[in-house]
Amino acid sequence: MNALAASVTVQPGFWCECWTQDLNNPEEEPVLHGSTGAYSPARADRWIAIALRTISSALDADASDQAWEWLRDSRIDTRRALLRNEPCSVTITNGPTRVTWAVRPVLFLPLATCQCP
């Protein structure tokens, strides 16, 4: 192993994504709307919770109920899955749109730094 490889340390974390899909056009691919890295299960879970709280007032009644059901009752199941390092997702359907927040465990590599003269 060379010196560079020996000095690289990875950090476990989670990759979080938000996808939508138009249910009226099932042949269309889902669209990625946002993604972020989280270094703990709590931060990954919080990312979903903040998104759901932020959009809940703009959702139709059924989708709002789905969002608040997850926030009240199912969020703990998501946190437990993340603590076990398992991928998980939360999906709500608002009219013809399916919105999915997906979280999966990853290993983050440090970014390279330039040692320029």
MOPAC internal coordinates of N, CA, C and O (Angstrom, degrees):
PM7 1SCF
backbone

  N    0.0000 0     0.00 0     0.00 0    0    0    0
  C    1.4449 1     0.00 0     0.00 0    1    0    0
  C    1.5324 1   107.50 1     0.00 0    2    1    0
  O    1.2310 1   120.73 1   -45.97 1    3    2    1
  N    1.3232 1   116.21 1   134.03 1    3    2    1
  C    1.4573 1   118.28 1  -179.76 1    5    3    2
  C    1.5266 1   110.62 1   -82.17 1    6    5    3
  O    1.2310 1   120.91 1   -11.36 1    7    6    5
  N    1.3349 1   115.87 1   168.64 1    7    6    5
  C    1.4677 1   121.24 1  -175.96 1    9    7    6
  C    1.5186 1   111.80 1   -62.43 1   10    9    7
  O    1.2310 1   120.20 1   143.06 1   11   10    9
  N    1.3316 1   117.22 1   -36.94 1   11   10    9
  C    1.4581 1   120.30 1  -179.91 1   13   11   10
  C    1.5218 1   110.48 1   -64.58 1   14   13   11
  O    1.2310 1   120.22 1   133.49 1   15   14   13
  N    1.3188 1   117.19 1   -46.51 1   15   14   13
  C    1.4605 1   120.65 1  -179.50 1   17   15   14
  C    1.5163 1   111.11 1   -63.73 1   18   17   15
  O    1.2310 1   120.03 1   144.34 1   19   18   17
  N    1.3042 1   117.54 1   -35.66 1   19   18   17
  C    1.4592 1   120.93 1  -179.47 1   21   19   18
  C    1.5199 1   111.48 1   -68.94 1   22   21   19
  O    1.2310 1   119.95 1   153.50 1   23   22   21
  N    1.3423 1   117.69 1   -26.50 1   23   22   21
  C    1.4600 1   119.89 1  -176.60 1   25   23   22
  C    1.5249 1   113.19 1   -90.27 1   26   25   23
  O    1.2310 1   119.39 1   170.90 1   27   26   25
  N    1.3179 1   118.78 1    -9.10 1   27   26   25
  C    1.4598 1   121.94 1  -178.99 1   29   27   26
  C    1.5242 1   108.99 1   -83.12 1   30   29   27
  O    1.2310 1   121.13 1   -54.87 1   31   30   29
  N    1.3093 1   115.45 1   125.13 1   31   30   29
  C    1.4566 1   119.60 1   175.51 1   33   31   30
  C    1.5221 1   108.55 1  -118.97 1   34   33   31
  O    1.2310 1   121.27 1   -41.46 1   35   34   33
  N    1.2846 1   115.18 1   138.54 1   35   34   33
  C    1.4606 1   120.34 1   177.99 1   37   35   34
  C    1.5216 1   108.48 1   -97.01 1   38   37   35
  O    1.2310 1   121.34 1   -25.89 1   39   38   37
  N    1.3135 1   115.04 1   154.11 1   39   38   37
  C    1.4591 1   119.68 1   178.19 1   41   39   38
  C    1.5233 1   108.31 1  -121.57 1   42   41   39
  O    1.2310 1   120.24 1   -54.85 1   43   42   41
  N    1.3220 1   117.14 1   125.15 1   43   42   41
  C    1.4594 1   118.61 1   178.07 1   45   43   42
  C    1.5237 1   110.36 1   -69.61 1   46   45   43
  O    1.2310 1   121.33 1   -31.18 1   47   46   45
  N    1.3093 1   115.06 1   148.82 1   47   46   45
  C    1.4581 1   120.78 1   178.67 1   49   47   46
  C    1.5100 1   109.66 1  -170.42 1   50   49   47
  O    1.2310 1   121.05 1    23.65 1   51   50   49
  N    1.3301 1   115.60 1  -156.35 1   51   50   49
  C    1.4576 1   121.94 1  -176.26 1   53   51   50
  C    1.5183 1   109.62 1  -137.78 1   54   53   51
  O    1.2310 1   120.90 1   -38.37 1   55   54   53
  N    1.3247 1   115.88 1   141.63 1   55   54   53
  C    1.4508 1   121.75 1   174.83 1   57   55   54
  C    1.5233 1   106.88 1  -104.84 1   58   57   55
  O    1.2310 1   120.80 1   -54.68 1   59   58   57
  N    1.3232 1   116.08 1   125.32 1   59   58   57
  C    1.4552 1   123.02 1  -174.10 1   61   59   58
  C    1.5264 1   109.52 1  -114.23 1   62   61   59
  O    1.2310 1   120.41 1   -46.34 1   63   62   61
  N    1.3209 1   116.82 1   133.66 1   63   62   61
  C    1.4578 1   121.27 1   180.00 1   65   63   62
  C    1.5182 1   110.35 1  -135.32 1   66   65   63
  O    1.2310 1   121.16 1   -29.89 1   67   66   65
  N    1.3354 1   115.39 1   150.11 1   67   66   65
  C    1.4663 1   121.78 1   173.81 1   69   67   66
  C    1.5226 1   107.97 1  -120.26 1   70   69   67
  O    1.2310 1   120.68 1   -57.05 1   71   70   69
  N    1.3245 1   116.31 1   122.95 1   71   70   69
  C    1.4583 1   123.74 1  -177.92 1   73   71   70
  C    1.5202 1   110.52 1  -121.56 1   74   73   71
  O    1.2310 1   120.33 1   -31.31 1   75   74   73
  N    1.3239 1   116.98 1   148.69 1   75   74   73
  C    1.4574 1   121.08 1   169.71 1   77   75   74
  C    1.5123 1   109.19 1  -125.32 1   78   77   75
  O    1.2310 1   121.52 1   -25.08 1   79   78   77
  N    1.3255 1   114.70 1   154.92 1   79   78   77
  C    1.4581 1   120.61 1   175.70 1   81   79   78
  C    1.5176 1   108.25 1  -142.56 1   82   81   79
  O    1.2310 1   121.07 1   -46.66 1   83   82   81
  N    1.3222 1   115.56 1   133.34 1   83   82   81
  C    1.4650 1   122.32 1   177.12 1   85   83   82
  C    1.5267 1   107.68 1   -81.70 1   86   85   83
  O    1.2310 1   120.58 1   -67.79 1   87   86   85
  N    1.3185 1   116.49 1   112.21 1   87   86   85
  C    1.4584 1   120.78 1  -177.21 1   89   87   86
  C    1.5200 1   112.47 1   -72.03 1   90   89   87
  O    1.2310 1   120.16 1   163.50 1   91   90   89
  N    1.3346 1   117.30 1   -16.50 1   91   90   89
  C    1.4617 1   120.56 1   175.79 1   93   91   90
  C    1.5271 1   111.68 1   -76.97 1   94   93   91
  O    1.2310 1   120.34 1   162.63 1   95   94   93
  N    1.3216 1   116.96 1   -17.37 1   95   94   93
  C    1.4634 1   122.58 1   179.38 1   97   95   94
  C    1.5269 1   109.17 1  -128.98 1   98   97   95
  O    1.2310 1   120.10 1  -108.84 1   99   98   97
  N    1.3314 1   117.41 1    71.16 1   99   98   97
  C    1.4653 1   120.25 1  -174.29 1  101   99   98
  C    1.5288 1   113.97 1   -63.14 1  102  101   99
  O    1.2310 1   119.79 1   160.89 1  103  102  101
  N    1.3363 1   118.01 1   -19.11 1  103  102  101
  C    1.4592 1   119.57 1   178.42 1  105  103  102
  C    1.5281 1   111.74 1   -76.00 1  106  105  103
  O    1.2310 1   120.03 1   162.35 1  107  106  105
  N    1.3244 1   117.55 1   -17.65 1  107  106  105
  C    1.4618 1   120.80 1   176.92 1  109  107  106
  C    1.5213 1   110.35 1   -74.68 1  110  109  107
  O    1.2310 1   121.54 1   -37.59 1  111  110  109
  N    1.3185 1   114.66 1   142.41 1  111  110  109
  C    1.4626 1   120.87 1   178.85 1  113  111  110
  C    1.5350 1   109.98 1   -71.45 1  114  113  111
  O    1.2310 1   119.87 1   -30.81 1  115  114  113
  N    1.3350 1   117.84 1   149.19 1  115  114  113
  C    1.4656 1   119.95 1   172.29 1  117  115  114
  C    1.5349 1   110.18 1   -59.46 1  118  117  115
  O    1.2310 1   121.07 1   -25.52 1  119  118  117
  N    1.3212 1   115.56 1   154.48 1  119  118  117
  C    1.4622 1   122.02 1  -178.24 1  121  119  118
  C    1.5261 1   109.03 1  -112.58 1  122  121  119
  O    1.2310 1   120.96 1   -51.93 1  123  122  121
  N    1.3186 1   115.78 1   128.07 1  123  122  121
  C    1.4672 1   121.37 1   176.67 1  125  123  122
  C    1.5253 1   108.68 1   -79.95 1  126  125  123
  O    1.2310 1   120.36 1   -53.60 1  127  126  125
  N    1.3362 1   116.92 1   126.40 1  127  126  125
  C    1.4671 1   121.09 1  -179.03 1  129  127  126
  C    1.5124 1   113.43 1  -108.16 1  130  129  127
  O    1.2310 1   119.76 1   159.03 1  131  130  129
  N    1.2999 1   118.06 1   -20.97 1  131  130  129
  C    1.4535 1   119.88 1   179.69 1  133  131  130
  C    1.5078 1   111.05 1  -173.27 1  134  133  131
  O    1.2310 1   121.43 1   -25.35 1  135  134  133
  N    1.3132 1   114.86 1   154.65 1  135  134  133
  C    1.4591 1   120.05 1   177.24 1  137  135  134
  C    1.5183 1   108.45 1  -152.30 1  138  137  135
  O    1.2310 1   121.53 1   -24.12 1  139  138  137
  N    1.3125 1   114.68 1   155.88 1  139  138  137
  C    1.4604 1   120.41 1   178.73 1  141  139  138
  C    1.5226 1   109.17 1  -158.58 1  142  141  139
  O    1.2310 1   121.18 1   -20.01 1  143  142  141
  N    1.2942 1   115.35 1   159.99 1  143  142  141
  C    1.4510 1   120.83 1   173.90 1  145  143  142
  C    1.5176 1   109.45 1   -99.54 1  146  145  143
  O    1.2310 1   120.93 1   -32.02 1  147  146  145
  N    1.3120 1   115.82 1   147.98 1  147  146  145
  C    1.4629 1   122.05 1   176.64 1  149  147  146
  C    1.5193 1   107.56 1  -134.88 1  150  149  147
  O    1.2310 1   120.69 1   -42.27 1  151  150  149
  N    1.3179 1   116.29 1   137.73 1  151  150  149
  C    1.4647 1   120.03 1  -176.90 1  153  151  150
  C    1.5297 1   113.66 1   -95.71 1  154  153  151
  O    1.2310 1   120.22 1  -177.32 1  155  154  153
  N    1.3351 1   117.19 1     2.68 1  155  154  153
  C    1.4601 1   119.33 1   177.92 1  157  155  154
  C    1.5255 1   109.38 1  -149.84 1  158  157  155
  O    1.2310 1   120.41 1   -22.19 1  159  158  157
  N    1.3357 1   116.82 1   157.81 1  159  158  157
  C    1.4616 1   119.76 1   175.23 1  161  159  158
  C    1.5336 1   111.68 1   -58.22 1  162  161  159
  O    1.2310 1   120.35 1   142.71 1  163  162  161
  N    1.3195 1   116.94 1   -37.29 1  163  162  161
  C    1.4621 1   120.20 1  -179.02 1  165  163  162
  C    1.5252 1   111.79 1   -62.96 1  166  165  163
  O    1.2310 1   120.35 1   138.79 1  167  166  165
  N    1.3315 1   116.94 1   -41.21 1  167  166  165
  C    1.4667 1   119.45 1  -179.82 1  169  167  166
  C    1.5289 1   111.57 1   -70.30 1  170  169  167
  O    1.2310 1   119.87 1   143.08 1  171  170  169
  N    1.3197 1   117.86 1   -36.92 1  171  170  169
  C    1.4600 1   120.70 1   177.84 1  173  171  170
  C    1.5245 1   110.63 1   -65.64 1  174  173  171
  O    1.2310 1   120.73 1   133.80 1  175  174  173
  N    1.3032 1   116.22 1   -46.20 1  175  174  173
  C    1.4560 1   122.52 1   177.95 1  177  175  174
  C    1.5323 1   110.55 1   -62.07 1  178  177  175
  O    1.2310 1   120.18 1   138.75 1  179  178  177
  N    1.3112 1   117.27 1   -41.25 1  179  178  177
  C    1.4698 1   122.28 1   179.74 1  181  179  178
  C    1.5253 1   110.97 1   -64.61 1  182  181  179
  O    1.2310 1   120.16 1   143.85 1  183  182  181
  N    1.3399 1   117.30 1   -36.15 1  183  182  181
  C    1.4554 1   121.35 1   179.24 1  185  183  182
  C    1.5325 1   110.24 1   -58.79 1  186  185  183
  O    1.2310 1   120.53 1   135.70 1  187  186  185
  N    1.3227 1   116.60 1   -44.30 1  187  186  185
  C    1.4671 1   120.53 1   177.80 1  189  187  186
  C    1.5243 1   110.30 1   -66.59 1  190  189  187
  O    1.2310 1   120.36 1   134.24 1  191  190  189
  N    1.3184 1   116.92 1   -45.76 1  191  190  189
  C    1.4658 1   121.04 1  -177.64 1  193  191  190
  C    1.5290 1   111.54 1   -60.15 1  194  193  191
  O    1.2310 1   120.11 1   136.94 1  195  194  193
  N    1.3117 1   117.40 1   -43.06 1  195  194  193
  C    1.4684 1   120.49 1   179.51 1  197  195  194
  C    1.5264 1   110.13 1   -63.52 1  198  197  195
  O    1.2310 1   120.54 1   137.27 1  199  198  197
  N    1.3294 1   116.57 1   -42.73 1  199  198  197
  C    1.4652 1   119.78 1   179.19 1  201  199  198
  C    1.5247 1   110.86 1   -61.77 1  202  201  199
  O    1.2310 1   120.27 1   133.67 1  203  202  201
  N    1.3190 1   117.09 1   -46.33 1  203  202  201
  C    1.4663 1   120.00 1  -178.93 1  205  203  202
  C    1.5316 1   111.78 1   -64.20 1  206  205  203
  O    1.2310 1   120.29 1   137.29 1  207  206  205
  N    1.3144 1   117.05 1   -42.71 1  207  206  205
  C    1.4713 1   119.17 1   177.80 1  209  207  206
  C    1.5272 1   111.27 1   -63.63 1  210  209  207
  O    1.2310 1   121.07 1   141.69 1  211  210  209
  N    1.3251 1   115.55 1   -38.31 1  211  210  209
  C    1.4592 1   120.21 1  -177.26 1  213  211  210
  C    1.5261 1   111.91 1   -65.33 1  214  213  211
  O    1.2310 1   120.26 1   138.32 1  215  214  213
  N    1.3283 1   117.11 1   -41.68 1  215  214  213
  C    1.4622 1   119.37 1  -175.39 1  217  215  214
  C    1.5264 1   114.13 1   -94.52 1  218  217  215
  O    1.2310 1   119.39 1   171.83 1  219  218  217
  N    1.3221 1   118.76 1    -8.17 1  219  218  217
  C    1.4729 1   120.73 1  -171.25 1  221  219  218
  C    1.5255 1   113.49 1   -57.30 1  222  221  219
  O    1.2310 1   119.76 1   143.84 1  223  222  221
  N    1.3156 1   118.07 1   -36.16 1  223  222  221
  C    1.4624 1   118.98 1  -178.47 1  225  223  222
  C    1.5269 1   112.36 1   -72.76 1  226  225  223
  O    1.2310 1   119.38 1   162.88 1  227  226  225
  N    1.3274 1   118.79 1   -17.12 1  227  226  225
  C    1.4634 1   122.27 1   179.40 1  229  227  226
  C    1.5294 1   112.43 1   -94.59 1  230  229  227
  O    1.2310 1   120.19 1   176.24 1  231  230  229
  N    1.3161 1   117.25 1    -3.76 1  231  230  229
  C    1.4621 1   121.43 1  -177.62 1  233  231  230
  C    1.5181 1   110.98 1   -85.90 1  234  233  231
  O    1.2310 1   121.00 1   -21.81 1  235  234  233
  N    1.3405 1   115.69 1   158.19 1  235  234  233
  C    1.4571 1   118.54 1   172.35 1  237  235  234
  C    1.5380 1   108.16 1   -69.72 1  238  237  235
  O    1.2310 1   120.49 1   -10.35 1  239  238  237
  N    1.3234 1   116.68 1   169.65 1  239  238  237
  C    1.4667 1   120.76 1  -172.95 1  241  239  238
  C    1.5288 1   112.67 1   -58.31 1  242  241  239
  O    1.2310 1   120.20 1   135.73 1  243  242  241
  N    1.3321 1   117.23 1   -44.27 1  243  242  241
  C    1.4646 1   119.87 1  -178.59 1  245  243  242
  C    1.5312 1   111.62 1   -65.10 1  246  245  243
  O    1.2310 1   120.58 1   135.53 1  247  246  245
  N    1.3143 1   116.50 1   -44.47 1  247  246  245
  C    1.4680 1   120.18 1   179.86 1  249  247  246
  C    1.5271 1   110.70 1   -66.18 1  250  249  247
  O    1.2310 1   120.20 1   141.01 1  251  250  249
  N    1.3156 1   117.22 1   -38.99 1  251  250  249
  C    1.4623 1   120.29 1   177.51 1  253  251  250
  C    1.5320 1   110.08 1   -62.59 1  254  253  251
  O    1.2310 1   120.80 1   138.61 1  255  254  253
  N    1.3284 1   116.08 1   -41.39 1  255  254  253
  C    1.4727 1   119.82 1   176.81 1  257  255  254
  C    1.5299 1   110.76 1   -61.74 1  258  257  255
  O    1.2310 1   120.13 1   139.02 1  259  258  257
  N    1.3468 1   117.35 1   -40.98 1  259  258  257
  C    1.4675 1   120.95 1   178.00 1  261  259  258
  C    1.5270 1   110.38 1   -61.65 1  262  261  259
  O    1.2310 1   121.06 1   136.27 1  263  262  261
  N    1.3318 1   115.58 1   -43.73 1  263  262  261
  C    1.4691 1   120.26 1  -178.81 1  265  263  262
  C    1.5228 1   110.74 1   -62.87 1  266  265  263
  O    1.2310 1   120.60 1   132.12 1  267  266  265
  N    1.3155 1   116.46 1   -47.88 1  267  266  265
  C    1.4711 1   119.24 1  -177.73 1  269  267  266
  C    1.5165 1   112.18 1   -71.80 1  270  269  267
  O    1.2310 1   119.82 1   151.81 1  271  270  269
  N    1.3324 1   117.96 1   -28.19 1  271  270  269
  C    1.4657 1   119.60 1   174.74 1  273  271  270
  C    1.5239 1   109.61 1   -63.81 1  274  273  271
  O    1.2310 1   120.23 1   136.89 1  275  274  273
  N    1.3338 1   117.16 1   -43.11 1  275  274  273
  C    1.4688 1   119.49 1   177.50 1  277  275  274
  C    1.5223 1   110.10 1   -64.09 1  278  277  275
  O    1.2310 1   120.41 1   134.84 1  279  278  277
  N    1.3298 1   116.83 1   -45.16 1  279  278  277
  C    1.4707 1   120.09 1  -178.39 1  281  279  278
  C    1.5325 1   111.60 1   -61.22 1  282  281  279
  O    1.2310 1   120.36 1   140.24 1  283  282  281
  N    1.3300 1   116.92 1   -39.76 1  283  282  281
  C    1.4698 1   121.06 1  -177.12 1  285  283  282
  C    1.5253 1   113.11 1   -81.88 1  286  285  283
  O    1.2310 1   121.08 1   135.06 1  287  286  285
  N    1.3501 1   115.54 1   -44.94 1  287  286  285
  C    1.4579 1   119.06 1  -166.06 1  289  287  286
  C    1.5294 1   115.74 1  -115.35 1  290  289  287
  O    1.2310 1   119.94 1   144.05 1  291  290  289
  N    1.3039 1   117.72 1   -35.95 1  291  290  289
  C    1.4674 1   120.12 1  -171.85 1  293  291  290
  C    1.5189 1   114.06 1   -99.90 1  294  293  291
  O    1.2310 1   120.20 1   169.75 1  295  294  293
  N    1.3011 1   117.22 1   -10.25 1  295  294  293
  C    1.4619 1   119.76 1  -177.94 1  297  295  294
  C    1.5302 1   111.16 1   -58.93 1  298  297  295
  O    1.2310 1   119.86 1   143.20 1  299  298  297
  N    1.3006 1   117.88 1   -36.80 1  299  298  297
  C    1.4610 1   121.49 1  -179.14 1  301  299  298
  C    1.5281 1   110.68 1   -63.05 1  302  301  299
  O    1.2310 1   120.07 1   145.24 1  303  302  301
  N    1.3403 1   117.47 1   -34.76 1  303  302  301
  C    1.4669 1   120.27 1   177.71 1  305  303  302
  C    1.5289 1   110.64 1   -66.23 1  306  305  303
  O    1.2310 1   120.64 1   141.56 1  307  306  305
  N    1.3254 1   116.38 1   -38.44 1  307  306  305
  C    1.4656 1   120.47 1   176.76 1  309  307  306
  C    1.5187 1   109.95 1   -63.97 1  310  309  307
  O    1.2310 1   120.42 1   134.31 1  311  310  309
  N    1.3288 1   116.79 1   -45.69 1  311  310  309
  C    1.4667 1   120.53 1  -179.78 1  313  311  310
  C    1.5276 1   110.60 1   -61.32 1  314  313  311
  O    1.2310 1   120.28 1   137.75 1  315  314  313
  N    1.3164 1   117.07 1   -42.25 1  315  314  313
  C    1.4689 1   120.13 1   179.53 1  317  315  314
  C    1.5269 1   111.12 1   -63.08 1  318  317  315
  O    1.2310 1   120.34 1   138.30 1  319  318  317
  N    1.3294 1   116.95 1   -41.70 1  319  318  317
  C    1.4662 1   120.24 1   178.04 1  321  319  318
  C    1.5226 1   110.26 1   -61.91 1  322  321  319
  O    1.2310 1   120.34 1   137.17 1  323  322  321
  N    1.3184 1   116.96 1   -42.83 1  323  322  321
  C    1.4597 1   120.20 1   179.71 1  325  323  322
  C    1.5294 1   111.29 1   -66.38 1  326  325  323
  O    1.2310 1   120.10 1   142.79 1  327  326  325
  N    1.3090 1   117.42 1   -37.21 1  327  326  325
  C    1.4655 1   120.56 1   176.89 1  329  327  326
  C    1.5257 1   111.62 1   -64.55 1  330  329  327
  O    1.2310 1   120.75 1   152.19 1  331  330  329
  N    1.3403 1   116.17 1   -27.81 1  331  330  329
  C    1.4780 1   120.85 1   175.66 1  333  331  330
  C    1.5299 1   110.88 1   -86.73 1  334  333  331
  O    1.2310 1   120.84 1  -175.61 1  335  334  333
  N    1.3342 1   115.99 1     4.39 1  335  334  333
  C    1.4702 1   122.44 1  -179.99 1  337  335  334
  C    1.5259 1   111.81 1    64.56 1  338  337  335
  O    1.2310 1   120.60 1  -143.45 1  339  338  337
  N    1.3248 1   116.47 1    36.55 1  339  338  337
  C    1.4556 1   122.08 1   179.38 1  341  339  338
  C    1.5265 1   109.74 1  -104.67 1  342  341  339
  O    1.2310 1   119.87 1   -35.31 1  343  342  341
  N    1.3177 1   117.85 1   144.69 1  343  342  341
  C    1.4636 1   119.55 1   174.37 1  345  343  342
  C    1.5226 1   109.58 1   -68.65 1  346  345  343
  O    1.2310 1   120.65 1   -27.40 1  347  346  345
  N    1.3148 1   116.37 1   152.60 1  347  346  345
  C    1.4560 1   120.32 1   177.52 1  349  347  346
  C    1.5171 1   109.23 1  -153.44 1  350  349  347
  O    1.2310 1   121.11 1   -12.33 1  351  350  349
  N    1.3186 1   115.48 1   167.67 1  351  350  349
  C    1.4570 1   119.85 1   178.23 1  353  351  350
  C    1.5130 1   109.95 1  -150.70 1  354  353  351
  O    1.2310 1   121.80 1   -21.64 1  355  354  353
  N    1.3279 1   114.15 1   158.36 1  355  354  353
  C    1.4549 1   123.03 1   176.07 1  357  355  354
  C    1.5188 1   106.15 1  -127.78 1  358  357  355
  O    1.2310 1   120.42 1   -51.55 1  359  358  357
  N    1.3234 1   116.79 1   128.45 1  359  358  357
  C    1.4615 1   120.73 1  -177.36 1  361  359  358
  C    1.5225 1   109.71 1  -128.80 1  362  361  359
  O    1.2310 1   121.28 1   -44.72 1  363  362  361
  N    1.3228 1   115.16 1   135.28 1  363  362  361
  C    1.4625 1   121.12 1   171.45 1  365  363  362
  C    1.5210 1   107.65 1  -128.50 1  366  365  363
  O    1.2310 1   120.93 1   -25.28 1  367  366  365
  N    1.3142 1   115.84 1   154.72 1  367  366  365
  C    1.4575 1   120.83 1   177.96 1  369  367  366
  C    1.5144 1   107.97 1  -119.15 1  370  369  367
  O    1.2310 1   121.45 1   -59.20 1  371  370  369
  N    1.3222 1   114.84 1   120.80 1  371  370  369
  C    1.4636 1   122.35 1  -179.87 1  373  371  370
  C    1.5248 1   107.56 1  -116.77 1  374  373  371
  O    1.2310 1   120.98 1   -78.09 1  375  374  373
  N    1.3360 1   115.74 1   101.91 1  375  374  373
  C    1.4641 1   119.10 1  -175.51 1  377  375  374
  C    1.5147 1   109.43 1    59.86 1  378  377  375
  O    1.2310 1   120.13 1    52.51 1  379  378  377
  N    1.3347 1   117.36 1  -127.49 1  379  378  377
  C    1.4625 1   119.98 1  -179.00 1  381  379  378
  C    1.5436 1   113.88 1   -87.92 1  382  381  379
  O    1.2310 1   120.39 1  -168.85 1  383  382  381
  N    1.3254 1   116.85 1    11.15 1  383  382  381
  C    1.4656 1   119.82 1  -175.70 1  385  383  382
  C    1.5185 1   111.27 1  -115.74 1  386  385  383
  O    1.2310 1   121.57 1   -52.38 1  387  386  385
  N    1.3229 1   114.59 1   127.62 1  387  386  385
  C    1.4627 1   120.71 1   173.22 1  389  387  386
  C    1.5310 1   107.37 1   -98.80 1  390  389  387
  O    1.2310 1   120.71 1   -52.41 1  391  390  389
  N    1.3339 1   116.26 1   127.59 1  391  390  389
  C    1.4578 1   121.95 1   178.35 1  393  391  390
  C    1.5286 1   107.26 1  -114.96 1  394  393  391
  O    1.2310 1   121.10 1   -51.69 1  395  394  393
  N    1.3388 1   115.50 1   128.31 1  395  394  393
  C    1.4657 1   120.56 1  -178.68 1  397  395  394
  C    1.5151 1   109.75 1  -128.35 1  398  397  395
  O    1.2310 1   121.29 1   -51.14 1  399  398  397
  N    1.3188 1   115.13 1   128.86 1  399  398  397
  C    1.4617 1   122.00 1   170.24 1  401  399  398
  C    1.5147 1   106.01 1  -103.04 1  402  401  399
  O    1.2310 1   120.57 1   -59.77 1  403  402  401
  N    1.3169 1   116.51 1   120.23 1  403  402  401
  C    1.4661 1   121.86 1  -177.49 1  405  403  402
  C    1.5239 1   109.11 1  -117.22 1  406  405  403
  O    1.2310 1   120.99 1   -41.81 1  407  406  405
  N    1.3249 1   115.71 1   138.19 1  407  406  405
  C    1.4672 1   121.79 1  -179.98 1  409  407  406
  C    1.5183 1   107.56 1  -132.02 1  410  409  407
  O    1.2310 1   120.87 1   -47.38 1  411  410  409
  N    1.3214 1   115.94 1   132.62 1  411  410  409
  C    1.4673 1   119.65 1   177.82 1  413  411  410
  C    1.5232 1   109.52 1  -138.45 1  414  413  411
  O    1.2310 1   120.85 1   -32.13 1  415  414  413
  N    1.3284 1   115.97 1   147.87 1  415  414  413
  C    1.4710 1   119.50 1   178.33 1  417  415  414
  C    1.5287 1   110.31 1   -69.36 1  418  417  415
  O    1.2310 1   121.18 1   -37.11 1  419  418  417
  N    1.3237 1   115.35 1   142.89 1  419  418  417
  C    1.4654 1   122.21 1   178.45 1  421  419  418
  C    1.5233 1   109.10 1  -143.58 1  422  421  419
  O    1.2310 1   121.37 1   -10.03 1  423  422  421
  N    1.3079 1   114.99 1   169.97 1  423  422  421
  C    1.4616 1   121.83 1   170.15 1  425  423  422
  C    1.5251 1   106.78 1  -114.33 1  426  425  423
  O    1.2310 1   120.39 1   -57.50 1  427  426  425
  N    1.3158 1   116.85 1   122.50 1  427  426  425
  C    1.4510 1   121.22 1   179.58 1  429  427  426
  C    1.5210 1   109.21 1   -89.70 1  430  429  427
  O    1.2310 1   121.21 1   -48.52 1  431  430  429
  N    1.3181 1   115.29 1   131.48 1  431  430  429
  C    1.4580 1   121.38 1   174.71 1  433  431  430
  C    1.5289 1   109.11 1   -93.72 1  434  433  431
  O    1.2310 1   119.85 1   -35.87 1  435  434  433
  N    1.3156 1   117.90 1   144.13 1  435  434  433
  C    1.4674 1   118.72 1   177.28 1  437  435  434
  C    1.5217 1   109.45 1   -68.71 1  438  437  435
  O    1.2310 1   121.17 1   -30.26 1  439  438  437
  N    1.3293 1   115.37 1   149.74 1  439  438  437
  C    1.4542 1   120.16 1   176.41 1  441  439  438
  C    1.5199 1   109.78 1   -74.72 1  442  441  439
  O    1.2310 1   120.69 1   -30.92 1  443  442  441
  N    1.2994 1   116.28 1   149.08 1  443  442  441
  C    1.4643 1   120.99 1   178.08 1  445  443  442
  C    1.5234 1   109.29 1   -72.33 1  446  445  443
  O    1.2310 1   120.87 1   -34.11 1  447  446  445
  N    1.2847 1   115.94 1   145.89 1  447  446  445
  C    1.4645 1   120.70 1   175.42 1  449  447  446
  C    1.5225 1   108.35 1  -112.86 1  450  449  447
  O    1.2310 1   121.12 1   -29.85 1  451  450  449
  N    1.2918 1   115.45 1   150.15 1  451  450  449
  C    1.4524 1   120.70 1  -179.34 1  453  451  450
  C    1.5325 1   109.17 1   -93.44 1  454  453  451
  O    1.2310 1   120.84 1   -54.85 1  455  454  453
  N    1.3045 1   116.00 1   125.15 1  455  454  453
  C    1.4634 1   121.25 1   176.15 1  457  455  454
  C    1.5219 1   107.71 1  -102.35 1  458  457  455
  O    1.2310 1   120.90 1  -120.68 1  459  458  457
  N    1.3216 1   115.88 1    59.32 1  459  458  457
  C    1.4589 1   121.30 1  -174.86 1  461  459  458
  C    1.5328 1   110.61 1   -77.63 1  462  461  459
  O    1.2310 1   120.34 1   -35.56 1  463  462  461
  N    1.3657 1   116.96 1   144.44 1  463  462  461
  C    1.4682 1   119.35 1  -179.37 1  465  463  462
  C    1.5191 1   111.45 1   -71.86 1  466  465  463
  O    1.2310 1   120.10 1   180.00 1  467  466  465

